[in-house]
Amino acid sequence: MNGRIFLCEAKHLNTSGGEQDKQIAELIEVISLKEQNKNTTYVAFLDGSYSNVLLGIGDGGDKLTTQRKEIKKYLLHNPNNFWVNTAGFEALISDLNRI
């Protein structure tokens, strides 16, 4: 993989709530990271039904809207980083295997 380093934080969530919000905040923090070394990629992997809610386009209230905005902001600022659900993680690994 040409010297690339992938650091992944994985969570499994099926519902929203206080503890889940803390875990989402931790994943958002992961994709906010940026190294001087351009070969480092951070991957936030959220598995479970709440991943589909978070990645969806439906209304979910202020907290969900804020989380979505933060995710988009950090991914735009850090194009080497990824936020993936199960299907996205499988696609990422598949793409890496082709390199």
mmCIF file as gemmi writes it, N, C-alpha and C atoms, coordinates in Angstrom:
data_model
loop_
_atom_site.group_PDB
_atom_site.id
_atom_site.type_symbol
_atom_site.label_atom_id
_atom_site.label_alt_id
_atom_site.label_comp_id
_atom_site.label_asym_id
_atom_site.label_entity_id
_atom_site.label_seq_id
_atom_site.pdbx_PDB_ins_code
_atom_site.Cartn_x
_atom_site.Cartn_y
_atom_site.Cartn_z
_atom_site.occupancy
_atom_site.B_iso_or_equiv
_atom_site.pdbx_formal_charge
_atom_site.auth_seq_id
_atom_site.auth_asym_id
_atom_site.pdbx_PDB_model_num
ATOM 1 N N . MET Axp A 1 ? 0.812 -1.183 0 1 0 ? 1 A 1
ATOM 2 C CA . MET Axp A 1 ? 0 0 0 1 0 ? 1 A 1
ATOM 3 C C . MET Axp A 1 ? 0.86 1.253 0 1 0 ? 1 A 1
ATOM 4 N N . ASN Axp A 2 ? 2.016 1.136 -0.551 1 0 ? 2 A 1
ATOM 5 C CA . ASN Axp A 2 ? 2.889 2.283 -0.763 1 0 ? 2 A 1
ATOM 6 C C . ASN Axp A 2 ? 3.194 3.065 0.511 1 0 ? 2 A 1
ATOM 7 N N . GLY Axp A 3 ? 3.394 2.391 1.621 1 0 ? 3 A 1
ATOM 8 C CA . GLY Axp A 3 ? 3.772 3.052 2.851 1 0 ? 3 A 1
ATOM 9 C C . GLY Axp A 3 ? 2.658 3.796 3.563 1 0 ? 3 A 1
ATOM 10 N N . ARG Axp A 4 ? 1.434 3.59 3.167 1 0 ? 4 A 1
ATOM 11 C CA . ARG Axp A 4 ? 0.302 4.26 3.82 1 0 ? 4 A 1
ATOM 12 C C . ARG Axp A 4 ? 0.049 3.625 5.18 1 0 ? 4 A 1
ATOM 13 N N . ILE Axp A 5 ? -0.336 4.468 6.131 1 0 ? 5 A 1
ATOM 14 C CA . ILE Axp A 5 ? -0.696 4.028 7.479 1 0 ? 5 A 1
ATOM 15 C C . ILE Axp A 5 ? -2.175 4.329 7.672 1 0 ? 5 A 1
ATOM 16 N N . PHE Axp A 6 ? -2.941 3.302 8.046 1 0 ? 6 A 1
ATOM 17 C CA . PHE Axp A 6 ? -4.376 3.461 8.3 1 0 ? 6 A 1
ATOM 18 C C . PHE Axp A 6 ? -4.638 3.222 9.776 1 0 ? 6 A 1
ATOM 19 N N . LEU Axp A 7 ? -5.244 4.203 10.43 1 0 ? 7 A 1
ATOM 20 C CA . LEU Axp A 7 ? -5.635 4.078 11.826 1 0 ? 7 A 1
ATOM 21 C C . LEU Axp A 7 ? -7.155 4.136 11.871 1 0 ? 7 A 1
ATOM 22 N N . CYS Axp A 8 ? -7.754 3.1 12.45 1 0 ? 8 A 1
ATOM 23 C CA . CYS Axp A 8 ? -9.209 2.971 12.425 1 0 ? 8 A 1
ATOM 24 C C . CYS Axp A 8 ? -9.774 2.881 13.833 1 0 ? 8 A 1
ATOM 25 N N . GLU Axp A 9 ? -10.827 3.632 14.07 1 0 ? 9 A 1
ATOM 26 C CA . GLU Axp A 9 ? -11.612 3.531 15.299 1 0 ? 9 A 1
ATOM 27 C C . GLU Axp A 9 ? -12.954 2.967 14.88 1 0 ? 9 A 1
ATOM 28 N N . ALA Axp A 10 ? -13.386 1.897 15.538 1 0 ? 10 A 1
ATOM 29 C CA . ALA Axp A 10 ? -14.636 1.232 15.178 1 0 ? 10 A 1
ATOM 30 C C . ALA Axp A 10 ? -15.615 1.254 16.344 1 0 ? 10 A 1
ATOM 31 N N . LYS Axp A 11 ? -16.877 1.506 16.012 1 0 ? 11 A 1
ATOM 32 C CA . LYS Axp A 11 ? -17.96 1.51 17.001 1 0 ? 11 A 1
ATOM 33 C C . LYS Axp A 11 ? -19.145 0.765 16.407 1 0 ? 11 A 1
ATOM 34 N N . HIS Axp A 12 ? -19.958 0.174 17.278 1 0 ? 12 A 1
ATOM 35 C CA . HIS Axp A 12 ? -21.201 -0.481 16.87 1 0 ? 12 A 1
ATOM 36 C C . HIS Axp A 12 ? -22.336 0.14 17.669 1 0 ? 12 A 1
ATOM 37 N N . LEU Axp A 13 ? -23.257 0.803 16.961 1 0 ? 13 A 1
ATOM 38 C CA . LEU Axp A 13 ? -24.374 1.484 17.621 1 0 ? 13 A 1
ATOM 39 C C . LEU Axp A 13 ? -25.68 1.146 16.927 1 0 ? 13 A 1
ATOM 40 N N . ASN Axp A 14 ? -26.7 0.846 17.726 1 0 ? 14 A 1
ATOM 41 C CA . ASN Axp A 14 ? -28.016 0.584 17.161 1 0 ? 14 A 1
ATOM 42 C C . ASN Axp A 14 ? -29.036 1.655 17.534 1 0 ? 14 A 1
ATOM 43 N N . THR Axp A 15 ? -28.745 2.489 18.517 1 0 ? 15 A 1
ATOM 44 C CA . THR Axp A 15 ? -29.677 3.521 18.938 1 0 ? 15 A 1
ATOM 45 C C . THR Axp A 15 ? -28.911 4.798 19.257 1 0 ? 15 A 1
ATOM 46 N N . SER Axp A 16 ? -29.644 5.895 19.371 1 0 ? 16 A 1
ATOM 47 C CA . SER Axp A 16 ? -29.024 7.146 19.787 1 0 ? 16 A 1
ATOM 48 C C . SER Axp A 16 ? -29.209 7.302 21.289 1 0 ? 16 A 1
ATOM 49 N N . GLY Axp A 17 ? -28.521 8.264 21.853 1 0 ? 17 A 1
ATOM 50 C CA . GLY Axp A 17 ? -28.633 8.506 23.289 1 0 ? 17 A 1
ATOM 51 C C . GLY Axp A 17 ? -27.352 9.098 23.83 1 0 ? 17 A 1
ATOM 52 N N . GLY Axp A 18 ? -27.283 9.307 25.136 1 0 ? 18 A 1
ATOM 53 C CA . GLY Axp A 18 ? -26.146 9.963 25.766 1 0 ? 18 A 1
ATOM 54 C C . GLY Axp A 18 ? -24.824 9.264 25.536 1 0 ? 18 A 1
ATOM 55 N N . GLU Axp A 19 ? -24.75 7.978 25.852 1 0 ? 19 A 1
ATOM 56 C CA . GLU Axp A 19 ? -23.499 7.235 25.67 1 0 ? 19 A 1
ATOM 57 C C . GLU Axp A 19 ? -23.152 7.128 24.184 1 0 ? 19 A 1
ATOM 58 N N . GLN Axp A 20 ? -24.161 6.962 23.356 1 0 ? 20 A 1
ATOM 59 C CA . GLN Axp A 20 ? -23.934 6.871 21.917 1 0 ? 20 A 1
ATOM 60 C C . GLN Axp A 20 ? -23.418 8.201 21.367 1 0 ? 20 A 1
ATOM 61 N N . ASP Axp A 21 ? -23.946 9.324 21.885 1 0 ? 21 A 1
ATOM 62 C CA . ASP Axp A 21 ? -23.465 10.628 21.438 1 0 ? 21 A 1
ATOM 63 C C . ASP Axp A 21 ? -21.986 10.797 21.753 1 0 ? 21 A 1
ATOM 64 N N . LYS Axp A 22 ? -21.56 10.289 22.896 1 0 ? 22 A 1
ATOM 65 C CA . LYS Axp A 22 ? -20.138 10.343 23.268 1 0 ? 22 A 1
ATOM 66 C C . LYS Axp A 22 ? -19.308 9.529 22.272 1 0 ? 22 A 1
ATOM 67 N N . GLN Axp A 23 ? -19.813 8.377 21.876 1 0 ? 23 A 1
ATOM 68 C CA . GLN Axp A 23 ? -19.085 7.545 20.926 1 0 ? 23 A 1
ATOM 69 C C . GLN Axp A 23 ? -19.031 8.187 19.535 1 0 ? 23 A 1
ATOM 70 N N . ILE Axp A 24 ? -20.115 8.838 19.128 1 0 ? 24 A 1
ATOM 71 C CA . ILE Axp A 24 ? -20.112 9.562 17.852 1 0 ? 24 A 1
ATOM 72 C C . ILE Axp A 24 ? -19.092 10.695 17.914 1 0 ? 24 A 1
ATOM 73 N N . ALA Axp A 25 ? -19.055 11.421 19.037 1 0 ? 25 A 1
ATOM 74 C CA . ALA Axp A 25 ? -18.082 12.51 19.204 1 0 ? 25 A 1
ATOM 75 C C . ALA Axp A 25 ? -16.653 11.975 19.091 1 0 ? 25 A 1
ATOM 76 N N . GLU Axp A 26 ? -16.396 10.786 19.631 1 0 ? 26 A 1
ATOM 77 C CA . GLU Axp A 26 ? -15.068 10.187 19.526 1 0 ? 26 A 1
ATOM 78 C C . GLU Axp A 26 ? -14.721 9.887 18.075 1 0 ? 26 A 1
ATOM 79 N N . LEU Axp A 27 ? -15.68 9.382 17.306 1 0 ? 27 A 1
ATOM 80 C CA . LEU Axp A 27 ? -15.43 9.1 15.894 1 0 ? 27 A 1
ATOM 81 C C . LEU Axp A 27 ? -15.202 10.392 15.108 1 0 ? 27 A 1
ATOM 82 N N . ILE Axp A 28 ? -15.975 11.423 15.431 1 0 ? 28 A 1
ATOM 83 C CA . ILE Axp A 28 ? -15.789 12.71 14.761 1 0 ? 28 A 1
ATOM 84 C C . ILE Axp A 28 ? -14.396 13.247 15.062 1 0 ? 28 A 1
ATOM 85 N N . GLU Axp A 29 ? -13.941 13.074 16.292 1 0 ? 29 A 1
ATOM 86 C CA . GLU Axp A 29 ? -12.597 13.513 16.655 1 0 ? 29 A 1
ATOM 87 C C . GLU Axp A 29 ? -11.537 12.782 15.827 1 0 ? 29 A 1
ATOM 88 N N . VAL Axp A 30 ? -11.756 11.508 15.553 1 0 ? 30 A 1
ATOM 89 C CA . VAL Axp A 30 ? -10.808 10.726 14.755 1 0 ? 30 A 1
ATOM 90 C C . VAL Axp A 30 ? -10.634 11.34 13.372 1 0 ? 30 A 1
ATOM 91 N N . ILE Axp A 31 ? -11.739 11.689 12.71 1 0 ? 31 A 1
ATOM 92 C CA . ILE Axp A 31 ? -11.603 12.232 11.35 1 0 ? 31 A 1
ATOM 93 C C . ILE Axp A 31 ? -11.155 13.691 11.35 1 0 ? 31 A 1
ATOM 94 N N . SER Axp A 32 ? -11.136 14.327 12.527 1 0 ? 32 A 1
ATOM 95 C CA . SER Axp A 32 ? -10.636 15.701 12.597 1 0 ? 32 A 1
ATOM 96 C C . SER Axp A 32 ? -9.114 15.721 12.652 1 0 ? 32 A 1
ATOM 97 N N . LEU Axp A 33 ? -8.499 14.579 12.893 1 0 ? 33 A 1
ATOM 98 C CA . LEU Axp A 33 ? -7.04 14.502 13.029 1 0 ? 33 A 1
ATOM 99 C C . LEU Axp A 33 ? -6.354 14.639 11.68 1 0 ? 33 A 1
ATOM 100 N N . LYS Axp A 34 ? -5.226 15.31 11.703 1 0 ? 34 A 1
ATOM 101 C CA . LYS Axp A 34 ? -4.441 15.488 10.483 1 0 ? 34 A 1
ATOM 102 C C . LYS Axp A 34 ? -2.968 15.433 10.865 1 0 ? 34 A 1
ATOM 103 N N . GLU Axp A 35 ? -2.25 14.595 10.208 1 0 ? 35 A 1
ATOM 104 C CA . GLU Axp A 35 ? -0.822 14.416 10.472 1 0 ? 35 A 1
ATOM 105 C C . GLU Axp A 35 ? 0.002 15.204 9.468 1 0 ? 35 A 1
ATOM 106 N N . GLN Axp A 36 ? 1.217 15.544 9.859 1 0 ? 36 A 1
ATOM 107 C CA . GLN Axp A 36 ? 2.161 16.15 8.918 1 0 ? 36 A 1
ATOM 108 C C . GLN Axp A 36 ? 2.494 15.147 7.812 1 0 ? 36 A 1
ATOM 109 N N . ASN Axp A 37 ? 2.544 13.878 8.217 1 0 ? 37 A 1
ATOM 110 C CA . ASN Axp A 37 ? 2.812 12.794 7.275 1 0 ? 37 A 1
ATOM 111 C C . ASN Axp A 37 ? 1.564 12.55 6.43 1 0 ? 37 A 1
ATOM 112 N N . LYS Axp A 38 ? 1.631 12.886 5.17 1 0 ? 38 A 1
ATOM 113 C CA . LYS Axp A 38 ? 0.474 12.75 4.269 1 0 ? 38 A 1
ATOM 114 C C . LYS Axp A 38 ? 0.097 11.295 4.011 1 0 ? 38 A 1
ATOM 115 N N . ASN Axp A 39 ? 0.918 10.347 4.475 1 0 ? 39 A 1
ATOM 116 C CA . ASN Axp A 39 ? 0.628 8.928 4.269 1 0 ? 39 A 1
ATOM 117 C C . ASN Axp A 39 ? -0.253 8.344 5.359 1 0 ? 39 A 1
ATOM 118 N N . THR Axp A 40 ? -0.675 9.167 6.324 1 0 ? 40 A 1
ATOM 119 C CA . THR Axp A 40 ? -1.513 8.676 7.412 1 0 ? 40 A 1
ATOM 120 C C . THR Axp A 40 ? -2.971 8.986 7.123 1 0 ? 40 A 1
ATOM 121 N N . THR Axp A 41 ? -3.799 7.961 7.235 1 0 ? 41 A 1
ATOM 122 C CA . THR Axp A 41 ? -5.234 8.073 7.005 1 0 ? 41 A 1
ATOM 123 C C . THR Axp A 41 ? -5.97 7.605 8.244 1 0 ? 41 A 1
ATOM 124 N N . TYR Axp A 42 ? -6.943 8.385 8.665 1 0 ? 42 A 1
ATOM 125 C CA . TYR Axp A 42 ? -7.796 8.011 9.794 1 0 ? 42 A 1
ATOM 126 C C . TYR Axp A 42 ? -9.151 7.561 9.262 1 0 ? 42 A 1
ATOM 127 N N . VAL Axp A 43 ? -9.629 6.448 9.823 1 0 ? 43 A 1
ATOM 128 C CA . VAL Axp A 43 ? -10.903 5.878 9.4 1 0 ? 43 A 1
ATOM 129 C C . VAL Axp A 43 ? -11.813 5.772 10.618 1 0 ? 43 A 1
ATOM 130 N N . ALA Axp A 44 ? -12.98 6.392 10.524 1 0 ? 44 A 1
ATOM 131 C CA . ALA Axp A 44 ? -14.017 6.241 11.537 1 0 ? 44 A 1
ATOM 132 C C . ALA Axp A 44 ? -15.035 5.255 10.986 1 0 ? 44 A 1
ATOM 133 N N . PHE Axp A 45 ? -15.162 4.107 11.641 1 0 ? 45 A 1
ATOM 134 C CA . PHE Axp A 45 ? -16.041 3.025 11.177 1 0 ? 45 A 1
ATOM 135 C C . PHE Axp A 45 ? -17.177 2.87 12.17 1 0 ? 45 A 1
ATOM 136 N N . LEU Axp A 46 ? -18.393 3.195 11.704 1 0 ? 46 A 1
ATOM 137 C CA . LEU Axp A 46 ? -19.579 3.072 12.537 1 0 ? 46 A 1
ATOM 138 C C . LEU Axp A 46 ? -20.474 1.99 11.958 1 0 ? 46 A 1
ATOM 139 N N . ASP Axp A 47 ? -20.621 0.923 12.712 1 0 ? 47 A 1
ATOM 140 C CA . ASP Axp A 47 ? -21.441 -0.216 12.325 1 0 ? 47 A 1
ATOM 141 C C . ASP Axp A 47 ? -22.74 -0.168 13.119 1 0 ? 47 A 1
ATOM 142 N N . GLY Axp A 48 ? -23.759 -0.823 12.632 1 0 ? 48 A 1
ATOM 143 C CA . GLY Axp A 48 ? -25.029 -0.884 13.346 1 0 ? 48 A 1
ATOM 144 C C . GLY Axp A 48 ? -26.08 -0.014 12.676 1 0 ? 48 A 1
ATOM 145 N N . SER Axp A 49 ? -27.303 -0.155 13.114 1 0 ? 49 A 1
ATOM 146 C CA . SER Axp A 49 ? -28.41 0.544 12.474 1 0 ? 49 A 1
ATOM 147 C C . SER Axp A 49 ? -28.323 2.063 12.626 1 0 ? 49 A 1
ATOM 148 N N . TYR Axp A 50 ? -27.704 2.554 13.706 1 0 ? 50 A 1
ATOM 149 C CA . TYR Axp A 50 ? -27.603 4.005 13.875 1 0 ? 50 A 1
ATOM 150 C C . TYR Axp A 50 ? -26.692 4.629 12.817 1 0 ? 50 A 1
ATOM 151 N N . SER Axp A 51 ? -25.778 3.851 12.282 1 0 ? 51 A 1
ATOM 152 C CA . SER Axp A 51 ? -24.924 4.346 11.209 1 0 ? 51 A 1
ATOM 153 C C . SER Axp A 51 ? -25.764 4.784 10.024 1 0 ? 51 A 1
ATOM 154 N N . ASN Axp A 52 ? -26.768 4.002 9.678 1 0 ? 52 A 1
ATOM 155 C CA . ASN Axp A 52 ? -27.637 4.333 8.555 1 0 ? 52 A 1
ATOM 156 C C . ASN Axp A 52 ? -28.456 5.585 8.846 1 0 ? 52 A 1
ATOM 157 N N . VAL Axp A 53 ? -28.869 5.772 10.1 1 0 ? 53 A 1
ATOM 158 C CA . VAL Axp A 53 ? -29.594 6.98 10.495 1 0 ? 53 A 1
ATOM 159 C C . VAL Axp A 53 ? -28.679 8.188 10.344 1 0 ? 53 A 1
ATOM 160 N N . LEU Axp A 54 ? -27.481 8.082 10.857 1 0 ? 54 A 1
ATOM 161 C CA . LEU Axp A 54 ? -26.538 9.195 10.825 1 0 ? 54 A 1
ATOM 162 C C . LEU Axp A 54 ? -26.127 9.542 9.402 1 0 ? 54 A 1
ATOM 163 N N . LEU Axp A 55 ? -25.909 8.53 8.576 1 0 ? 55 A 1
ATOM 164 C CA . LEU Axp A 55 ? -25.475 8.762 7.201 1 0 ? 55 A 1
ATOM 165 C C . LEU Axp A 55 ? -26.63 9.08 6.264 1 0 ? 55 A 1
ATOM 166 N N . GLY Axp A 56 ? -27.867 8.906 6.738 1 0 ? 56 A 1
ATOM 167 C CA . GLY Axp A 56 ? -29.044 9.167 5.914 1 0 ? 56 A 1
ATOM 168 C C . GLY Axp A 56 ? -29.31 10.644 5.732 1 0 ? 56 A 1
ATOM 169 N N . ILE Axp A 57 ? -30.37 10.935 5.003 1 0 ? 57 A 1
ATOM 170 C CA . ILE Axp A 57 ? -30.706 12.323 4.713 1 0 ? 57 A 1
ATOM 171 C C . ILE Axp A 57 ? -31.949 12.786 5.464 1 0 ? 57 A 1
ATOM 172 N N . GLY Axp A 58 ? -32.582 11.897 6.197 1 0 ? 58 A 1
ATOM 173 C CA . GLY Axp A 58 ? -33.791 12.252 6.925 1 0 ? 58 A 1
ATOM 174 C C . GLY Axp A 58 ? -33.527 13.184 8.087 1 0 ? 58 A 1
ATOM 175 N N . ASP Axp A 59 ? -34.593 13.856 8.53 1 0 ? 59 A 1
ATOM 176 C CA . ASP Axp A 59 ? -34.487 14.76 9.673 1 0 ? 59 A 1
ATOM 177 C C . ASP Axp A 59 ? -34.311 13.943 10.937 1 0 ? 59 A 1
ATOM 178 N N . GLY Axp A 60 ? -33.459 14.422 11.808 1 0 ? 60 A 1
ATOM 179 C CA . GLY Axp A 60 ? -33.226 13.706 13.049 1 0 ? 60 A 1
ATOM 180 C C . GLY Axp A 60 ? -33.059 14.628 14.235 1 0 ? 60 A 1
ATOM 181 N N . GLY Axp A 61 ? -33.409 15.878 14.072 1 0 ? 61 A 1
ATOM 182 C CA . GLY Axp A 61 ? -33.258 16.809 15.177 1 0 ? 61 A 1
ATOM 183 C C . GLY Axp A 61 ? -31.941 17.556 15.128 1 0 ? 61 A 1
ATOM 184 N N . ASP Axp A 62 ? -31.789 18.47 16.079 1 0 ? 62 A 1
ATOM 185 C CA . ASP Axp A 62 ? -30.627 19.362 16.108 1 0 ? 62 A 1
ATOM 186 C C . ASP Axp A 62 ? -29.306 18.628 16.316 1 0 ? 62 A 1
ATOM 187 N N . LYS Axp A 63 ? -29.294 17.657 17.228 1 0 ? 63 A 1
ATOM 188 C CA . LYS Axp A 63 ? -28.042 16.952 17.534 1 0 ? 63 A 1
ATOM 189 C C . LYS Axp A 63 ? -27.55 16.18 16.316 1 0 ? 63 A 1
ATOM 190 N N . LEU Axp A 64 ? -28.463 15.481 15.643 1 0 ? 64 A 1
ATOM 191 C CA . LEU Axp A 64 ? -28.093 14.716 14.456 1 0 ? 64 A 1
ATOM 192 C C . LEU Axp A 64 ? -27.624 15.642 13.339 1 0 ? 64 A 1
ATOM 193 N N . THR Axp A 65 ? -28.287 16.751 13.172 1 0 ? 65 A 1
ATOM 194 C CA . THR Axp A 65 ? -27.886 17.734 12.16 1 0 ? 65 A 1
ATOM 195 C C . THR Axp A 65 ? -26.488 18.27 12.454 1 0 ? 65 A 1
ATOM 196 N N . THR Axp A 66 ? -26.212 18.57 13.711 1 0 ? 66 A 1
ATOM 197 C CA . THR Axp A 66 ? -24.893 19.06 14.115 1 0 ? 66 A 1
ATOM 198 C C . THR Axp A 66 ? -23.827 18.002 13.856 1 0 ? 66 A 1
ATOM 199 N N . GLN Axp A 67 ? -24.112 16.756 14.212 1 0 ? 67 A 1
ATOM 200 C CA . GLN Axp A 67 ? -23.147 15.679 13.983 1 0 ? 67 A 1
ATOM 201 C C . GLN Axp A 67 ? -22.853 15.532 12.498 1 0 ? 67 A 1
ATOM 202 N N . ARG Axp A 68 ? -23.882 15.57 11.664 1 0 ? 68 A 1
ATOM 203 C CA . ARG Axp A 68 ? -23.682 15.455 10.216 1 0 ? 68 A 1
ATOM 204 C C . ARG Axp A 68 ? -22.821 16.604 9.691 1 0 ? 68 A 1
ATOM 205 N N . LYS Axp A 69 ? -23.072 17.83 10.157 1 0 ? 69 A 1
ATOM 206 C CA . LYS Axp A 69 ? -22.287 18.987 9.707 1 0 ? 69 A 1
ATOM 207 C C . LYS Axp A 69 ? -20.826 18.847 10.107 1 0 ? 69 A 1
ATOM 208 N N . GLU Axp A 70 ? -20.574 18.378 11.332 1 0 ? 70 A 1
ATOM 209 C CA . GLU Axp A 70 ? -19.19 18.195 11.778 1 0 ? 70 A 1
ATOM 210 C C . GLU Axp A 70 ? -18.482 17.14 10.946 1 0 ? 70 A 1
ATOM 211 N N . ILE Axp A 71 ? -19.16 16.05 10.68 1 0 ? 71 A 1
ATOM 212 C CA . ILE Axp A 71 ? -18.569 14.981 9.859 1 0 ? 71 A 1
ATOM 213 C C . ILE Axp A 71 ? -18.195 15.534 8.485 1 0 ? 71 A 1
ATOM 214 N N . LYS Axp A 72 ? -19.117 16.224 7.836 1 0 ? 72 A 1
ATOM 215 C CA . LYS Axp A 72 ? -18.845 16.782 6.507 1 0 ? 72 A 1
ATOM 216 C C . LYS Axp A 72 ? -17.69 17.784 6.552 1 0 ? 72 A 1
ATOM 217 N N . LYS Axp A 73 ? -17.686 18.651 7.565 1 0 ? 73 A 1
ATOM 218 C CA . LYS Axp A 73 ? -16.636 19.666 7.692 1 0 ? 73 A 1
ATOM 219 C C . LYS Axp A 73 ? -15.26 19.015 7.789 1 0 ? 73 A 1
ATOM 220 N N . TYR Axp A 74 ? -15.112 18.028 8.667 1 0 ? 74 A 1
ATOM 221 C CA . TYR Axp A 74 ? -13.799 17.419 8.854 1 0 ? 74 A 1
ATOM 222 C C . TYR Axp A 74 ? -13.375 16.578 7.662 1 0 ? 74 A 1
ATOM 223 N N . LEU Axp A 75 ? -14.315 15.954 6.982 1 0 ? 75 A 1
ATOM 224 C CA . LEU Axp A 75 ? -13.949 15.194 5.791 1 0 ? 75 A 1
ATOM 225 C C . LEU Axp A 75 ? -13.508 16.122 4.663 1 0 ? 75 A 1
ATOM 226 N N . LEU Axp A 76 ? -14.13 17.285 4.559 1 0 ? 76 A 1
ATOM 227 C CA . LEU Axp A 76 ? -13.694 18.258 3.552 1 0 ? 76 A 1
ATOM 228 C C . LEU Axp A 76 ? -12.305 18.8 3.861 1 0 ? 76 A 1
ATOM 229 N N . HIS Axp A 77 ? -12.007 19.013 5.148 1 0 ? 77 A 1
ATOM 230 C CA . HIS Axp A 77 ? -10.704 19.545 5.552 1 0 ? 77 A 1
ATOM 231 C C . HIS Axp A 77 ? -9.612 18.479 5.541 1 0 ? 77 A 1
ATOM 232 N N . ASN Axp A 78 ? -9.996 17.221 5.625 1 0 ? 78 A 1
ATOM 233 C CA . ASN Axp A 78 ? -9.04 16.111 5.694 1 0 ? 78 A 1
ATOM 234 C C . ASN Axp A 78 ? -9.417 15.039 4.668 1 0 ? 78 A 1
ATOM 235 N N . PRO Axp A 79 ? -9.135 15.286 3.399 1 0 ? 79 A 1
ATOM 236 C CA . PRO Axp A 79 ? -9.588 14.374 2.342 1 0 ? 79 A 1
ATOM 237 C C . PRO Axp A 79 ? -8.96 12.978 2.386 1 0 ? 79 A 1
ATOM 238 N N . ASN Axp A 80 ? -7.912 12.785 3.183 1 0 ? 80 A 1
ATOM 239 C CA . ASN Axp A 80 ? -7.331 11.444 3.323 1 0 ? 80 A 1
ATOM 240 C C . ASN Axp A 80 ? -8.081 10.597 4.346 1 0 ? 80 A 1
ATOM 241 N N . ASN Axp A 81 ? -8.986 11.213 5.094 1 0 ? 81 A 1
ATOM 242 C CA . ASN Axp A 81 ? -9.716 10.5 6.138 1 0 ? 81 A 1
ATOM 243 C C . ASN Axp A 81 ? -11.061 10.017 5.617 1 0 ? 81 A 1
ATOM 244 N N . PHE Axp A 82 ? -11.61 9.005 6.303 1 0 ? 82 A 1
ATOM 245 C CA . PHE Axp A 82 ? -12.869 8.401 5.867 1 0 ? 82 A 1
ATOM 246 C C . PHE Axp A 82 ? -13.812 8.212 7.042 1 0 ? 82 A 1
ATOM 247 N N . TRP Axp A 83 ? -15.107 8.346 6.75 1 0 ? 83 A 1
ATOM 248 C CA . TRP Axp A 83 ? -16.181 7.963 7.669 1 0 ? 83 A 1
ATOM 249 C C . TRP Axp A 83 ? -16.958 6.896 6.915 1 0 ? 83 A 1
ATOM 250 N N . VAL Axp A 84 ? -17.015 5.675 7.447 1 0 ? 84 A 1
ATOM 251 C CA . VAL Axp A 84 ? -17.64 4.574 6.715 1 0 ? 84 A 1
ATOM 252 C C . VAL Axp A 84 ? -18.583 3.772 7.604 1 0 ? 84 A 1
ATOM 253 N N . ASN Axp A 85 ? -19.582 3.195 6.946 1 0 ? 85 A 1
ATOM 254 C CA . ASN Axp A 85 ? -20.413 2.182 7.584 1 0 ? 85 A 1
ATOM 255 C C . ASN Axp A 85 ? -19.866 0.829 7.112 1 0 ? 85 A 1
ATOM 256 N N . THR Axp A 86 ? -20.588 -0.234 7.372 1 0 ? 86 A 1
ATOM 257 C CA . THR Axp A 86 ? -20.089 -1.569 7.017 1 0 ? 86 A 1
ATOM 258 C C . THR Axp A 86 ? -19.814 -1.695 5.522 1 0 ? 86 A 1
ATOM 259 N N . ALA Axp A 87 ? -20.762 -1.265 4.697 1 0 ? 87 A 1
ATOM 260 C CA . ALA Axp A 87 ? -20.577 -1.354 3.243 1 0 ? 87 A 1
ATOM 261 C C . ALA Axp A 87 ? -19.397 -0.502 2.793 1 0 ? 87 A 1
ATOM 262 N N . GLY Axp A 88 ? -19.26 0.68 3.364 1 0 ? 88 A 1
ATOM 263 C CA . GLY Axp A 88 ? -18.146 1.556 3.017 1 0 ? 88 A 1
ATOM 264 C C . GLY Axp A 88 ? -16.804 0.988 3.437 1 0 ? 88 A 1
ATOM 265 N N . PHE Axp A 89 ? -16.777 0.344 4.606 1 0 ? 89 A 1
ATOM 266 C CA . PHE Axp A 89 ? -15.536 -0.267 5.082 1 0 ? 89 A 1
ATOM 267 C C . PHE Axp A 89 ? -15.126 -1.408 4.156 1 0 ? 89 A 1
ATOM 268 N N . GLU Axp A 90 ? -16.079 -2.234 3.768 1 0 ? 90 A 1
ATOM 269 C CA . GLU Axp A 90 ? -15.784 -3.331 2.846 1 0 ? 90 A 1
ATOM 270 C C . GLU Axp A 90 ? -15.269 -2.799 1.513 1 0 ? 90 A 1
ATOM 271 N N . ALA Axp A 91 ? -15.867 -1.712 1 1 0 ? 91 A 1
ATOM 272 C CA . ALA Axp A 91 ? -15.425 -1.118 -0.25 1 0 ? 91 A 1
ATOM 273 C C . ALA Axp A 91 ? -14.022 -0.538 -0.114 1 0 ? 91 A 1
ATOM 274 N N . LEU Axp A 92 ? -13.75 0.119 1.012 1 0 ? 92 A 1
ATOM 275 C CA . LEU Axp A 92 ? -12.419 0.69 1.25 1 0 ? 92 A 1
ATOM 276 C C . LEU Axp A 92 ? -11.365 -0.411 1.266 1 0 ? 92 A 1
ATOM 277 N N . ILE Axp A 93 ? -11.62 -1.487 1.973 1 0 ? 93 A 1
ATOM 278 C CA . ILE Axp A 93 ? -10.663 -2.607 2.051 1 0 ? 93 A 1
ATOM 279 C C . ILE Axp A 93 ? -10.487 -3.23 0.665 1 0 ? 93 A 1
ATOM 280 N N . SER Axp A 94 ? -11.578 -3.372 -0.06 1 0 ? 94 A 1
ATOM 281 C CA . SER Axp A 94 ? -11.499 -3.937 -1.402 1 0 ? 94 A 1
ATOM 282 C C . SER Axp A 94 ? -10.638 -3.065 -2.319 1 0 ? 94 A 1
ATOM 283 N N . ASP Axp A 95 ? -10.845 -1.744 -2.229 1 0 ? 95 A 1
ATOM 284 C CA . ASP Axp A 95 ? -10.042 -0.826 -3.039 1 0 ? 95 A 1
ATOM 285 C C . ASP Axp A 95 ? -8.558 -0.904 -2.656 1 0 ? 95 A 1
ATOM 286 N N . LEU Axp A 96 ? -8.282 -1.013 -1.365 1 0 ? 96 A 1
ATOM 287 C CA . LEU Axp A 96 ? -6.889 -1.092 -0.906 1 0 ? 96 A 1
ATOM 288 C C . LEU Axp A 96 ? -6.235 -2.375 -1.399 1 0 ? 96 A 1
ATOM 289 N N . ASN Axp A 97 ? -6.989 -3.449 -1.484 1 0 ? 97 A 1
ATOM 290 C CA . ASN Axp A 97 ? -6.438 -4.717 -1.965 1 0 ? 97 A 1
ATOM 291 C C . ASN Axp A 97 ? -6.055 -4.648 -3.433 1 0 ? 97 A 1
ATOM 292 N N . ARG Axp A 98 ? -6.617 -3.698 -4.185 1 0 ? 98 A 1
ATOM 293 C CA . ARG Axp A 98 ? -6.315 -3.555 -5.608 1 0 ? 98 A 1
ATOM 294 C C . ARG Axp A 98 ? -5.05 -2.748 -5.848 1 0 ? 98 A 1
ATOM 295 N N . ILE Axp A 99 ? -4.581 -2.059 -4.814 1 0 ? 99 A 1
ATOM 296 C CA . ILE Axp A 99 ? -3.39 -1.203 -4.979 1 0 ? 99 A 1
ATOM 297 C C . ILE Axp A 99 ? -2.147 -2.051 -5.013 1 0 ? 99 A 1
